[in-house]
Amino acid sequence: MEVSTPLSPESLTAVEILESISAIHRNQALEMLRNFAHELRSEQKWEELYSKHPGPMKKMAKQALKEHREGKSQEL
């Protein structure tokens, strides 16, 4: 038998909110939450990587600024 971890108050609030809306909207909300959590985890990984190894990112930033000053960049 699997032992479950008790939910935090924040998680319980999220469950209450999800349970209060229709199944269609619940699925949409869950998809949005999944995407948001994925983006947060991605940002955390970048921040960790940068804090451990800032050199390559600083080098790329300097190169990008140099190219911009030389007129080699374009607006997105």
N, CA, C and O atoms as a Tripos MOL2 file, in Angstrom:
@<TRIPOS>MOLECULE
protein
  304   303    76     0     0
PROTEIN
NO_CHARGES

@<TRIPOS>ATOM
      1 N           0.8360   -1.1760    0.0000 N.3       1 MET1
      2 CA          0.0000    0.0000    0.0000 C.3       1 MET1
      3 C           0.8840    1.2440    0.0000 C.2       1 MET1
      4 O           1.8870    1.3040    0.7110 O.2       1 MET1
      5 N           0.5060    2.2320   -0.8000 N.am      2 GLU2
      6 CA          1.2760    3.4560   -0.9510 C.3       2 GLU2
      7 C           0.9330    4.4530    0.1530 C.2       2 GLU2
      8 O          -0.2360    4.6360    0.4930 O.2       2 GLU2
      9 N           1.9560    5.0910    0.7050 N.am      3 VAL3
     10 CA          1.7400    6.1150    1.7320 C.3       3 VAL3
     11 C           1.6630    7.4540    1.0200 C.2       3 VAL3
     12 O           2.5730    7.8100    0.2710 O.2       3 VAL3
     13 N           0.5960    8.1970    1.2430 N.am      4 SER4
     14 CA          0.4600    9.4950    0.5750 C.3       4 SER4
     15 C           0.9150   10.6130    1.4990 C.2       4 SER4
     16 O           0.8030   10.5240    2.7220 O.2       4 SER4
     17 N           1.4260   11.6580    0.8860 N.am      5 THR5
     18 CA          1.8680   12.8360    1.6230 C.3       5 THR5
     19 C           0.6830   13.7720    1.7860 C.2       5 THR5
     20 O          -0.0620   13.9830    0.8300 O.2       5 THR5
     21 N           0.4900   14.3370    2.9640 N.am      6 PRO6
     22 CA         -0.6280   15.2800    3.1400 C.3       6 PRO6
     23 C          -0.4440   16.4940    2.2260 C.2       6 PRO6
     24 O           0.6780   16.9490    1.9990 O.2       6 PRO6
     25 N          -1.5540   17.0070    1.7090 N.am      7 LEU7
     26 CA         -1.4940   18.1720    0.8320 C.3       7 LEU7
     27 C          -1.2900   19.4440    1.6470 C.2       7 LEU7
     28 O          -1.7860   19.5720    2.7660 O.2       7 LEU7
     29 N          -0.5520   20.3760    1.0630 N.am      8 SER8
     30 CA         -0.3460   21.6780    1.7040 C.3       8 SER8
     31 C          -1.6460   22.4730    1.6310 C.2       8 SER8
     32 O          -2.5230   22.1450    0.8310 O.2       8 SER8
     33 N          -1.7840   23.5130    2.4520 N.am      9 PRO9
     34 CA         -2.9800   24.3660    2.3670 C.3       9 PRO9
     35 C          -3.1630   24.9620    0.9650 C.2       9 PRO9
     36 O          -4.2890   25.1030    0.4870 O.2       9 PRO9
     37 N          -2.0530   25.3080    0.3150 N.am     10 GLU10
     38 CA         -2.1370   25.8690   -1.0320 C.3      10 GLU10
     39 C          -2.6820   24.8460   -2.0260 C.2      10 GLU10
     40 O          -3.5070   25.1720   -2.8800 O.2      10 GLU10
     41 N          -2.2120   23.6060   -1.9040 N.am     11 SER11
     42 CA         -2.6990   22.5410   -2.7810 C.3      11 SER11
     43 C          -4.1790   22.2640   -2.5470 C.2      11 SER11
     44 O          -4.9340   22.0470   -3.4940 O.2      11 SER11
     45 N          -4.5850   22.2720   -1.2880 N.am     12 LEU12
     46 CA         -6.0010   22.0670   -0.9790 C.3      12 LEU12
     47 C          -6.8660   23.1780   -1.5720 C.2      12 LEU12
     48 O          -7.9660   22.9220   -2.0620 O.2      12 LEU12
     49 N          -6.3660   24.4050   -1.5250 N.am     13 THR13
     50 CA         -7.0870   25.5300   -2.1270 C.3      13 THR13
     51 C          -7.2270   25.3180   -3.6300 C.2      13 THR13
     52 O          -8.2970   25.5460   -4.1960 O.2      13 THR13
     53 N          -6.1420   24.8810   -4.2780 N.am     14 ALA14
     54 CA         -6.1910   24.6270   -5.7190 C.3      14 ALA14
     55 C          -7.2130   23.5430   -6.0420 C.2      14 ALA14
     56 O          -7.9640   23.6690   -7.0090 O.2      14 ALA14
     57 N          -7.2470   22.4860   -5.2470 N.am     15 VAL15
     58 CA         -8.2110   21.4010   -5.4610 C.3      15 VAL15
     59 C          -9.6320   21.9320   -5.2940 C.2      15 VAL15
     60 O         -10.5100   21.6100   -6.0940 O.2      15 VAL15
     61 N          -9.8620   22.7330   -4.2710 N.am     16 GLU16
     62 CA        -11.1930   23.3010   -4.0490 C.3      16 GLU16
     63 C         -11.6290   24.1600   -5.2340 C.2      16 GLU16
     64 O         -12.7780   24.0950   -5.6700 O.2      16 GLU16
     65 N         -10.7150   24.9520   -5.7410 N.am     17 ILE17
     66 CA        -11.0250   25.7980   -6.8930 C.3      17 ILE17
     67 C         -11.3620   24.9270   -8.1020 C.2      17 ILE17
     68 O         -12.3630   25.1620   -8.7800 O.2      17 ILE17
     69 N         -10.5390   23.9330   -8.3690 N.am     18 LEU18
     70 CA        -10.7740   23.0570   -9.5230 C.3      18 LEU18
     71 C         -12.0910   22.3000   -9.4030 C.2      18 LEU18
     72 O         -12.8010   22.1200  -10.3930 O.2      18 LEU18
     73 N         -12.4120   21.8620   -8.2040 N.am     19 GLU19
     74 CA        -13.6480   21.1150   -7.9980 C.3      19 GLU19
     75 C         -14.8880   22.0010   -8.1410 C.2      19 GLU19
     76 O         -15.9960   21.4960   -8.3220 O.2      19 GLU19
     77 N         -14.7020   23.3140   -8.0590 N.am     20 SER20
     78 CA        -15.8480   24.2230   -8.1340 C.3      20 SER20
     79 C         -16.2210   24.6070   -9.5620 C.2      20 SER20
     80 O         -17.2090   25.3120   -9.7680 O.2      20 SER20
     81 N         -15.4430   24.1540  -10.5580 N.am     21 ILE21
     82 CA        -15.7350   24.5040  -11.9510 C.3      21 ILE21
     83 C         -16.0660   23.2470  -12.7500 C.2      21 ILE21
     84 O         -15.8040   22.1280  -12.3100 O.2      21 ILE21
     85 N         -16.6450   23.4520  -13.9230 N.am     22 SER22
     86 CA        -17.0610   22.3120  -14.7530 C.3      22 SER22
     87 C         -15.8500   21.5040  -15.2170 C.2      22 SER22
     88 O         -14.7260   22.0050  -15.2310 O.2      22 SER22
     89 N         -16.0920   20.2620  -15.5910 N.am     23 ALA23
     90 CA        -15.0130   19.3630  -16.0220 C.3      23 ALA23
     91 C         -14.2500   19.9220  -17.2190 C.2      23 ALA23
     92 O         -13.0250   19.8180  -17.2780 O.2      23 ALA23
     93 N         -14.9620   20.5120  -18.1690 N.am     24 ILE24
     94 CA        -14.3010   21.0810  -19.3530 C.3      24 ILE24
     95 C         -13.3410   22.1890  -18.9230 C.2      24 ILE24
     96 O         -12.1810   22.2180  -19.3330 O.2      24 ILE24
     97 N         -13.8430   23.0930  -18.0950 N.am     25 HIS25
     98 CA        -12.9900   24.1910  -17.6260 C.3      25 HIS25
     99 C         -11.8920   23.6880  -16.7000 C.2      25 HIS25
    100 O         -10.7950   24.2460  -16.6740 O.2      25 HIS25
    101 N         -12.1780   22.6500  -15.9480 N.am     26 ARG26
    102 CA        -11.1730   22.0570  -15.0590 C.3      26 ARG26
    103 C          -9.9990   21.5410  -15.8840 C.2      26 ARG26
    104 O          -8.8410   21.7690  -15.5310 O.2      26 ARG26
    105 N         -10.2900   20.8550  -16.9700 N.am     27 ASN27
    106 CA         -9.2150   20.3390  -17.8300 C.3      27 ASN27
    107 C          -8.4050   21.4700  -18.4490 C.2      27 ASN27
    108 O          -7.1830   21.3740  -18.5670 O.2      27 ASN27
    109 N          -9.0860   22.5410  -18.8440 N.am     28 GLN28
    110 CA         -8.3750   23.7030  -19.3920 C.3      28 GLN28
    111 C          -7.4810   24.3310  -18.3250 C.2      28 GLN28
    112 O          -6.3330   24.6870  -18.5940 O.2      28 GLN28
    113 N          -8.0140   24.4620  -17.1240 N.am     29 ALA29
    114 CA         -7.2460   25.0480  -16.0250 C.3      29 ALA29
    115 C          -6.0390   24.1790  -15.6840 C.2      29 ALA29
    116 O          -4.9530   24.6930  -15.4180 O.2      29 ALA29
    117 N          -6.2340   22.8660  -15.6920 N.am     30 LEU30
    118 CA         -5.1180   21.9620  -15.4040 C.3      30 LEU30
    119 C          -4.0300   22.0700  -16.4600 C.2      30 LEU30
    120 O          -2.8420   22.0420  -16.1360 O.2      30 LEU30
    121 N          -4.4250   22.1900  -17.7090 N.am     31 GLU31
    122 CA         -3.4320   22.3430  -18.7800 C.3      31 GLU31
    123 C          -2.6470   23.6410  -18.6030 C.2      31 GLU31
    124 O          -1.4300   23.6650  -18.7910 O.2      31 GLU31
    125 N          -3.3410   24.7150  -18.2420 N.am     32 MET32
    126 CA         -2.6670   25.9870  -17.9890 C.3      32 MET32
    127 C          -1.7090   25.8620  -16.8070 C.2      32 MET32
    128 O          -0.5940   26.3820  -16.8490 O.2      32 MET32
    129 N          -2.1430   25.1810  -15.7650 N.am     33 LEU33
    130 CA         -1.3010   24.9780  -14.5830 C.3      33 LEU33
    131 C          -0.0670   24.1520  -14.9320 C.2      33 LEU33
    132 O           1.0390   24.4690  -14.4940 O.2      33 LEU33
    133 N          -0.2540   23.0920  -15.7200 N.am     34 ARG34
    134 CA          0.8920   22.2750  -16.1520 C.3      34 ARG34
    135 C           1.9090   23.1180  -16.9200 C.2      34 ARG34
    136 O           3.1130   23.0320  -16.6750 O.2      34 ARG34
    137 N           1.4110   23.9320  -17.8530 N.am     35 ASN35
    138 CA          2.3030   24.7830  -18.6420 C.3      35 ASN35
    139 C           3.0300   25.7860  -17.7550 C.2      35 ASN35
    140 O           4.2290   26.0130  -17.9180 O.2      35 ASN35
    141 N           2.3050   26.3830  -16.8190 N.am     36 PHE36
    142 CA          2.9020   27.3550  -15.9080 C.3      36 PHE36
    143 C           3.9820   26.6980  -15.0510 C.2      36 PHE36
    144 O           5.0650   27.2570  -14.8810 O.2      36 PHE36
    145 N           3.6910   25.5160  -14.5120 N.am     37 ALA37
    146 CA          4.6700   24.8010  -13.6820 C.3      37 ALA37
    147 C           5.8990   24.4250  -14.5000 C.2      37 ALA37
    148 O           7.0230   24.4970  -14.0040 O.2      37 ALA37
    149 N           5.6870   24.0220  -15.7520 N.am     38 HIS38
    150 CA          6.8120   23.6780  -16.6310 C.3      38 HIS38
    151 C           7.7060   24.9040  -16.8440 C.2      38 HIS38
    152 O           8.9310   24.7980  -16.7840 O.2      38 HIS38
    153 N           7.0940   26.0640  -17.0910 N.am     39 GLU39
    154 CA          7.8660   27.2910  -17.2810 C.3      39 GLU39
    155 C           8.6460   27.6640  -16.0160 C.2      39 GLU39
    156 O           9.8040   28.0740  -16.0950 O.2      39 GLU39
    157 N           8.0080   27.5200  -14.8550 N.am     40 LEU40
    158 CA          8.6980   27.8220  -13.5970 C.3      40 LEU40
    159 C           9.9030   26.9140  -13.3850 C.2      40 LEU40
    160 O          10.9780   27.3750  -13.0010 O.2      40 LEU40
    161 N           9.7140   25.6000  -13.6400 N.am     41 ARG41
    162 CA         10.8340   24.6640  -13.4790 C.3      41 ARG41
    163 C          11.9590   24.9910  -14.4590 C.2      41 ARG41
    164 O          13.1360   24.8950  -14.1120 O.2      41 ARG41
    165 N          11.6010   25.3700  -15.6630 N.am     42 SER42
    166 CA         12.5950   25.7400  -16.6640 C.3      42 SER42
    167 C          13.3920   26.9700  -16.2080 C.2      42 SER42
    168 O          14.6180   26.9980  -16.3170 O.2      42 SER42
    169 N          12.6910   27.9760  -15.7010 N.am     43 GLU43
    170 CA         13.3580   29.1760  -15.1860 C.3      43 GLU43
    171 C          14.2950   28.8340  -14.0270 C.2      43 GLU43
    172 O          15.4060   29.3580  -13.9440 O.2      43 GLU43
    173 N          13.8430   27.9620  -13.1420 N.am     44 GLN44
    174 CA         14.6730   27.5620  -12.0020 C.3      44 GLN44
    175 C          15.9460   26.8760  -12.4800 C.2      44 GLN44
    176 O          17.0240   27.1200  -11.9380 O.2      44 GLN44
    177 N          15.8270   26.0160  -13.4970 N.am     45 LYS45
    178 CA         17.0100   25.3370  -14.0300 C.3      45 LYS45
    179 C          17.9950   26.3250  -14.6260 C.2      45 LYS45
    180 O          19.2030   26.1970  -14.4260 O.2      45 LYS45
    181 N          17.4770   27.3350  -15.3740 N.am     46 TRP46
    182 CA         18.3510   28.3560  -15.9400 C.3      46 TRP46
    183 C          19.0520   29.1370  -14.8390 C.2      46 TRP46
    184 O          20.2540   29.3900  -14.9230 O.2      46 TRP46
    185 N          18.3120   29.5160  -13.8130 N.am     47 GLU47
    186 CA         18.9000   30.2780  -12.7110 C.3      47 GLU47
    187 C          19.9790   29.4730  -12.0000 C.2      47 GLU47
    188 O          21.0310   30.0110  -11.6540 O.2      47 GLU47
    189 N          19.7240   28.1850  -11.7810 N.am     48 GLU48
    190 CA         20.7340   27.3170  -11.1620 C.3      48 GLU48
    191 C          21.9750   27.2220  -12.0300 C.2      48 GLU48
    192 O          23.0990   27.3680  -11.5490 O.2      48 GLU48
    193 N          21.7590   26.9760  -13.3120 N.am     49 LEU49
    194 CA         22.8750   26.8380  -14.2410 C.3      49 LEU49
    195 C          23.6960   28.1190  -14.2970 C.2      49 LEU49
    196 O          24.9250   28.0780  -14.2530 O.2      49 LEU49
    197 N          23.0100   29.2610  -14.3950 N.am     50 TYR50
    198 CA         23.7150   30.5300  -14.4630 C.3      50 TYR50
    199 C          24.4850   30.8020  -13.1780 C.2      50 TYR50
    200 O          25.6130   31.2910  -13.2300 O.2      50 TYR50
    201 N          23.8970   30.4940  -12.0240 N.am     51 SER51
    202 CA         24.5910   30.7700  -10.7650 C.3      51 SER51
    203 C          25.8340   29.9040  -10.6080 C.2      51 SER51
    204 O          26.7980   30.3120   -9.9600 O.2      51 SER51
    205 N          25.8180   28.7100  -11.1960 N.am     52 LYS52
    206 CA         26.9760   27.8180  -11.0900 C.3      52 LYS52
    207 C          28.0290   28.1020  -12.1600 C.2      52 LYS52
    208 O          29.2240   27.9380  -11.9150 O.2      52 LYS52
    209 N          27.5840   28.5330  -13.3560 N.am     53 HIS53
    210 CA         28.4960   28.7370  -14.4870 C.3      53 HIS53
    211 C          28.1120   29.9980  -15.2650 C.2      53 HIS53
    212 O          27.6030   29.8940  -16.3810 O.2      53 HIS53
    213 N          28.3440   31.1920  -14.6980 N.am     54 PRO54
    214 CA         27.9240   32.4200  -15.3810 C.3      54 PRO54
    215 C          28.7990   32.8080  -16.5770 C.2      54 PRO54
    216 O          28.3650   33.5890  -17.4240 O.2      54 PRO54
    217 N          29.9950   32.2880  -16.6550 N.am     55 GLY55
    218 CA         30.9330   32.6880  -17.6970 C.3      55 GLY55
    219 C          30.3990   32.5820  -19.1160 C.2      55 GLY55
    220 O          30.4210   33.5770  -19.8400 O.2      55 GLY55
    221 N          29.9180   31.4180  -19.5470 N.am     56 PRO56
    222 CA         29.4350   31.2940  -20.9270 C.3      56 PRO56
    223 C          28.2770   32.2430  -21.2470 C.2      56 PRO56
    224 O          28.2160   32.7860  -22.3500 O.2      56 PRO56
    225 N          27.3660   32.4480  -20.3060 N.am     57 MET57
    226 CA         26.2350   33.3480  -20.5550 C.3      57 MET57
    227 C          26.7060   34.7910  -20.6740 C.2      57 MET57
    228 O          26.2140   35.5400  -21.5180 O.2      57 MET57
    229 N          27.6590   35.1830  -19.8310 N.am     58 LYS58
    230 CA         28.1970   36.5390  -19.9100 C.3      58 LYS58
    231 C          28.8920   36.7520  -21.2520 C.2      58 LYS58
    232 O          28.7660   37.8130  -21.8630 O.2      58 LYS58
    233 N          29.6250   35.7390  -21.7050 N.am     59 LYS59
    234 CA         30.3250   35.8230  -22.9880 C.3      59 LYS59
    235 C          29.3200   35.9780  -24.1350 C.2      59 LYS59
    236 O          29.5280   36.7900  -25.0370 O.2      59 LYS59
    237 N          28.2340   35.2000  -24.1010 N.am     60 MET60
    238 CA         27.2170   35.2970  -25.1520 C.3      60 MET60
    239 C          26.5190   36.6540  -25.1180 C.2      60 MET60
    240 O          26.2020   37.2130  -26.1680 O.2      60 MET60
    241 N          26.2800   37.1840  -23.9300 N.am     61 ALA61
    242 CA         25.6300   38.4940  -23.7980 C.3      61 ALA61
    243 C          26.5250   39.5890  -24.3730 C.2      61 ALA61
    244 O          26.0440   40.4790  -25.0730 O.2      61 ALA61
    245 N          27.8070   39.5270  -24.0840 N.am     62 LYS62
    246 CA         28.7460   40.5130  -24.6360 C.3      62 LYS62
    247 C          28.7880   40.4320  -26.1500 C.2      62 LYS62
    248 O          28.8230   41.4570  -26.8300 O.2      62 LYS62
    249 N          28.7820   39.2170  -26.6800 N.am     63 GLN63
    250 CA         28.7970   39.0250  -28.1320 C.3      63 GLN63
    251 C          27.5180   39.5800  -28.7650 C.2      63 GLN63
    252 O          27.5720   40.2150  -29.8180 O.2      63 GLN63
    253 N          26.3770   39.3440  -28.1280 N.am     64 ALA64
    254 CA         25.1090   39.8520  -28.6450 C.3      64 ALA64
    255 C          25.0850   41.3800  -28.6410 C.2      64 ALA64
    256 O          24.6180   41.9930  -29.6010 O.2      64 ALA64
    257 N          25.5870   41.9990  -27.5690 N.am     65 LEU65
    258 CA         25.6510   43.4630  -27.5200 C.3      65 LEU65
    259 C          26.5670   44.0110  -28.6090 C.2      65 LEU65
    260 O          26.2470   45.0110  -29.2520 O.2      65 LEU65
    261 N          27.6950   43.3580  -28.8120 N.am     66 LYS66
    262 CA         28.6390   43.7900  -29.8490 C.3      66 LYS66
    263 C          27.9660   43.7340  -31.2220 C.2      66 LYS66
    264 O          28.0690   44.6760  -32.0080 O.2      66 LYS66
    265 N          27.2830   42.6380  -31.5030 N.am     67 GLU67
    266 CA         26.6120   42.4970  -32.7940 C.3      67 GLU67
    267 C          25.4930   43.5280  -32.9520 C.2      67 GLU67
    268 O          25.2680   44.0400  -34.0480 O.2      67 GLU67
    269 N          24.7950   43.8290  -31.8570 N.am     68 HIS68
    270 CA         23.7340   44.8350  -31.9160 C.3      68 HIS68
    271 C          24.3240   46.2060  -32.2300 C.2      68 HIS68
    272 O          23.8030   46.9370  -33.0720 O.2      68 HIS68
    273 N          25.3990   46.5440  -31.5550 N.am     69 ARG69
    274 CA         26.0520   47.8480  -31.7970 C.3      69 ARG69
    275 C          26.5620   47.9470  -33.2250 C.2      69 ARG69
    276 O          26.6300   49.0440  -33.7800 O.2      69 ARG69
    277 N          26.9150   46.8370  -33.8190 N.am     70 GLU70
    278 CA         27.4080   46.8060  -35.2130 C.3      70 GLU70
    279 C          26.2600   46.7560  -36.2190 C.2      70 GLU70
    280 O          26.4930   46.6840  -37.4250 O.2      70 GLU70
    281 N          25.0200   46.7960  -35.7240 N.am     71 GLY71
    282 CA         23.8650   46.7960  -36.6180 C.3      71 GLY71
    283 C          23.5290   45.4190  -37.1810 C.2      71 GLY71
    284 O          22.8280   45.3110  -38.1870 O.2      71 GLY71
    285 N          24.0210   44.3810  -36.5430 N.am     72 LYS72
    286 CA         23.7920   43.0140  -37.0380 C.3      72 LYS72
    287 C          22.5730   42.3490  -36.4090 C.2      72 LYS72
    288 O          22.2620   41.2000  -36.7240 O.2      72 LYS72
    289 N          21.8770   43.0680  -35.5140 N.am     73 SER73
    290 CA         20.6940   42.4770  -34.8730 C.3      73 SER73
    291 C          19.4410   42.9760  -35.5640 C.2      73 SER73
    292 O          19.4540   43.9850  -36.2690 O.2      73 SER73
    293 N          18.3590   42.2460  -35.3460 N.am     74 GLN74
    294 CA         17.0840   42.6920  -35.8990 C.3      74 GLN74
    295 C          15.9790   42.4960  -34.8690 C.2      74 GLN74
    296 O          16.0420   41.5960  -34.0320 O.2      74 GLN74
    297 N          14.9800   43.3440  -34.9450 N.am     75 GLU75
    298 CA         13.8700   43.2740  -34.0020 C.3      75 GLU75
    299 C          13.0530   42.0240  -34.2450 C.2      75 GLU75
    300 O          12.8160   41.6330  -35.3880 O.2      75 GLU75
    301 N          12.6220   41.3980  -33.1550 N.am     76 LEU76
    302 CA         11.7860   40.1950  -33.2790 C.3      76 LEU76
    303 C          10.3400   40.5480  -33.4400 C.2      76 LEU76
    304 O           9.4970   39.6580  -33.5580 O.2      76 LEU76
@<TRIPOS>BOND
     1     1     2 1
     2     2     3 1
     3     3     4 2
     4     3     5 am
     5     5     6 1
     6     6     7 1
     7     7     8 2
     8     7     9 am
     9     9    10 1
    10    10    11 1
    11    11    12 2
    12    11    13 am
    13    13    14 1
    14    14    15 1
    15    15    16 2
    16    15    17 am
    17    17    18 1
    18    18    19 1
    19    19    20 2
    20    19    21 am
    21    21    22 1
    22    22    23 1
    23    23    24 2
    24    23    25 am
    25    25    26 1
    26    26    27 1
    27    27    28 2
    28    27    29 am
    29    29    30 1
    30    30    31 1
    31    31    32 2
    32    31    33 am
    33    33    34 1
    34    34    35 1
    35    35    36 2
    36    35    37 am
    37    37    38 1
    38    38    39 1
    39    39    40 2
    40    39    41 am
    41    41    42 1
    42    42    43 1
    43    43    44 2
    44    43    45 am
    45    45    46 1
    46    46    47 1
    47    47    48 2
    48    47    49 am
    49    49    50 1
    50    50    51 1
    51    51    52 2
    52    51    53 am
    53    53    54 1
    54    54    55 1
    55    55    56 2
    56    55    57 am
    57    57    58 1
    58    58    59 1
    59    59    60 2
    60    59    61 am
    61    61    62 1
    62    62    63 1
    63    63    64 2
    64    63    65 am
    65    65    66 1
    66    66    67 1
    67    67    68 2
    68    67    69 am
    69    69    70 1
    70    70    71 1
    71    71    72 2
    72    71    73 am
    73    73    74 1
    74    74    75 1
    75    75    76 2
    76    75    77 am
    77    77    78 1
    78    78    79 1
    79    79    80 2
    80    79    81 am
    81    81    82 1
    82    82    83 1
    83    83    84 2
    84    83    85 am
    85    85    86 1
    86    86    87 1
    87    87    88 2
    88    87    89 am
    89    89    90 1
    90    90    91 1
    91    91    92 2
    92    91    93 am
    93    93    94 1
    94    94    95 1
    95    95    96 2
    96    95    97 am
    97    97    98 1
    98    98    99 1
    99    99   100 2
   100    99   101 am
   101   101   102 1
   102   102   103 1
   103   103   104 2
   104   103   105 am
   105   105   106 1
   106   106   107 1
   107   107   108 2
   108   107   109 am
   109   109   110 1
   110   110   111 1
   111   111   112 2
   112   111   113 am
   113   113   114 1
   114   114   115 1
   115   115   116 2
   116   115   117 am
   117   117   118 1
   118   118   119 1
   119   119   120 2
   120   119   121 am
   121   121   122 1
   122   122   123 1
   123   123   124 2
   124   123   125 am
   125   125   126 1
   126   126   127 1
   127   127   128 2
   128   127   129 am
   129   129   130 1
   130   130   131 1
   131   131   132 2
   132   131   133 am
   133   133   134 1
   134   134   135 1
   135   135   136 2
   136   135   137 am
   137   137   138 1
   138   138   139 1
   139   139   140 2
   140   139   141 am
   141   141   142 1
   142   142   143 1
   143   143   144 2
   144   143   145 am
   145   145   146 1
   146   146   147 1
   147   147   148 2
   148   147   149 am
   149   149   150 1
   150   150   151 1
   151   151   152 2
   152   151   153 am
   153   153   154 1
   154   154   155 1
   155   155   156 2
   156   155   157 am
   157   157   158 1
   158   158   159 1
   159   159   160 2
   160   159   161 am
   161   161   162 1
   162   162   163 1
   163   163   164 2
   164   163   165 am
   165   165   166 1
   166   166   167 1
   167   167   168 2
   168   167   169 am
   169   169   170 1
   170   170   171 1
   171   171   172 2
   172   171   173 am
   173   173   174 1
   174   174   175 1
   175   175   176 2
   176   175   177 am
   177   177   178 1
   178   178   179 1
   179   179   180 2
   180   179   181 am
   181   181   182 1
   182   182   183 1
   183   183   184 2
   184   183   185 am
   185   185   186 1
   186   186   187 1
   187   187   188 2
   188   187   189 am
   189   189   190 1
   190   190   191 1
   191   191   192 2
   192   191   193 am
   193   193   194 1
   194   194   195 1
   195   195   196 2
   196   195   197 am
   197   197   198 1
   198   198   199 1
   199   199   200 2
   200   199   201 am
   201   201   202 1
   202   202   203 1
   203   203   204 2
   204   203   205 am
   205   205   206 1
   206   206   207 1
   207   207   208 2
   208   207   209 am
   209   209   210 1
   210   210   211 1
   211   211   212 2
   212   211   213 am
   213   213   214 1
   214   214   215 1
   215   215   216 2
   216   215   217 am
   217   217   218 1
   218   218   219 1
   219   219   220 2
   220   219   221 am
   221   221   222 1
   222   222   223 1
   223   223   224 2
   224   223   225 am
   225   225   226 1
   226   226   227 1
   227   227   228 2
   228   227   229 am
   229   229   230 1
   230   230   231 1
   231   231   232 2
   232   231   233 am
   233   233   234 1
   234   234   235 1
   235   235   236 2
   236   235   237 am
   237   237   238 1
   238   238   239 1
   239   239   240 2
   240   239   241 am
   241   241   242 1
   242   242   243 1
   243   243   244 2
   244   243   245 am
   245   245   246 1
   246   246   247 1
   247   247   248 2
   248   247   249 am
   249   249   250 1
   250   250   251 1
   251   251   252 2
   252   251   253 am
   253   253   254 1
   254   254   255 1
   255   255   256 2
   256   255   257 am
   257   257   258 1
   258   258   259 1
   259   259   260 2
   260   259   261 am
   261   261   262 1
   262   262   263 1
   263   263   264 2
   264   263   265 am
   265   265   266 1
   266   266   267 1
   267   267   268 2
   268   267   269 am
   269   269   270 1
   270   270   271 1
   271   271   272 2
   272   271   273 am
   273   273   274 1
   274   274   275 1
   275   275   276 2
   276   275   277 am
   277   277   278 1
   278   278   279 1
   279   279   280 2
   280   279   281 am
   281   281   282 1
   282   282   283 1
   283   283   284 2
   284   283   285 am
   285   285   286 1
   286   286   287 1
   287   287   288 2
   288   287   289 am
   289   289   290 1
   290   290   291 1
   291   291   292 2
   292   291   293 am
   293   293   294 1
   294   294   295 1
   295   295   296 2
   296   295   297 am
   297   297   298 1
   298   298   299 1
   299   299   300 2
   300   299   301 am
   301   301   302 1
   302   302   303 1
   303   303   304 2
@<TRIPOS>SUBSTRUCTURE
     1 MET1         2 RESIDUE 1 A MET
     2 GLU2         6 RESIDUE 1 A GLU
     3 VAL3        10 RESIDUE 1 A VAL
     4 SER4        14 RESIDUE 1 A SER
     5 THR5        18 RESIDUE 1 A THR
     6 PRO6        22 RESIDUE 1 A PRO
     7 LEU7        26 RESIDUE 1 A LEU
     8 SER8        30 RESIDUE 1 A SER
     9 PRO9        34 RESIDUE 1 A PRO
    10 GLU10       38 RESIDUE 1 A GLU
    11 SER11       42 RESIDUE 1 A SER
    12 LEU12       46 RESIDUE 1 A LEU
    13 THR13       50 RESIDUE 1 A THR
    14 ALA14       54 RESIDUE 1 A ALA
    15 VAL15       58 RESIDUE 1 A VAL
    16 GLU16       62 RESIDUE 1 A GLU
    17 ILE17       66 RESIDUE 1 A ILE
    18 LEU18       70 RESIDUE 1 A LEU
    19 GLU19       74 RESIDUE 1 A GLU
    20 SER20       78 RESIDUE 1 A SER
    21 ILE21       82 RESIDUE 1 A ILE
    22 SER22       86 RESIDUE 1 A SER
    23 ALA23       90 RESIDUE 1 A ALA
    24 ILE24       94 RESIDUE 1 A ILE
    25 HIS25       98 RESIDUE 1 A HIS
    26 ARG26      102 RESIDUE 1 A ARG
    27 ASN27      106 RESIDUE 1 A ASN
    28 GLN28      110 RESIDUE 1 A GLN
    29 ALA29      114 RESIDUE 1 A ALA
    30 LEU30      118 RESIDUE 1 A LEU
    31 GLU31      122 RESIDUE 1 A GLU
    32 MET32      126 RESIDUE 1 A MET
    33 LEU33      130 RESIDUE 1 A LEU
    34 ARG34      134 RESIDUE 1 A ARG
    35 ASN35      138 RESIDUE 1 A ASN
    36 PHE36      142 RESIDUE 1 A PHE
    37 ALA37      146 RESIDUE 1 A ALA
    38 HIS38      150 RESIDUE 1 A HIS
    39 GLU39      154 RESIDUE 1 A GLU
    40 LEU40      158 RESIDUE 1 A LEU
    41 ARG41      162 RESIDUE 1 A ARG
    42 SER42      166 RESIDUE 1 A SER
    43 GLU43      170 RESIDUE 1 A GLU
    44 GLN44      174 RESIDUE 1 A GLN
    45 LYS45      178 RESIDUE 1 A LYS
    46 TRP46      182 RESIDUE 1 A TRP
    47 GLU47      186 RESIDUE 1 A GLU
    48 GLU48      190 RESIDUE 1 A GLU
    49 LEU49      194 RESIDUE 1 A LEU
    50 TYR50      198 RESIDUE 1 A TYR
    51 SER51      202 RESIDUE 1 A SER
    52 LYS52      206 RESIDUE 1 A LYS
    53 HIS53      210 RESIDUE 1 A HIS
    54 PRO54      214 RESIDUE 1 A PRO
    55 GLY55      218 RESIDUE 1 A GLY
    56 PRO56      222 RESIDUE 1 A PRO
    57 MET57      226 RESIDUE 1 A MET
    58 LYS58      230 RESIDUE 1 A LYS
    59 LYS59      234 RESIDUE 1 A LYS
    60 MET60      238 RESIDUE 1 A MET
    61 ALA61      242 RESIDUE 1 A ALA
    62 LYS62      246 RESIDUE 1 A LYS
    63 GLN63      250 RESIDUE 1 A GLN
    64 ALA64      254 RESIDUE 1 A ALA
    65 LEU65      258 RESIDUE 1 A LEU
    66 LYS66      262 RESIDUE 1 A LYS
    67 GLU67      266 RESIDUE 1 A GLU
    68 HIS68      270 RESIDUE 1 A HIS
    69 ARG69      274 RESIDUE 1 A ARG
    70 GLU70      278 RESIDUE 1 A GLU
    71 GLY71      282 RESIDUE 1 A GLY
    72 LYS72      286 RESIDUE 1 A LYS
    73 SER73      290 RESIDUE 1 A SER
    74 GLN74      294 RESIDUE 1 A GLN
    75 GLU75      298 RESIDUE 1 A GLU
    76 LEU76      302 RESIDUE 1 A LEU
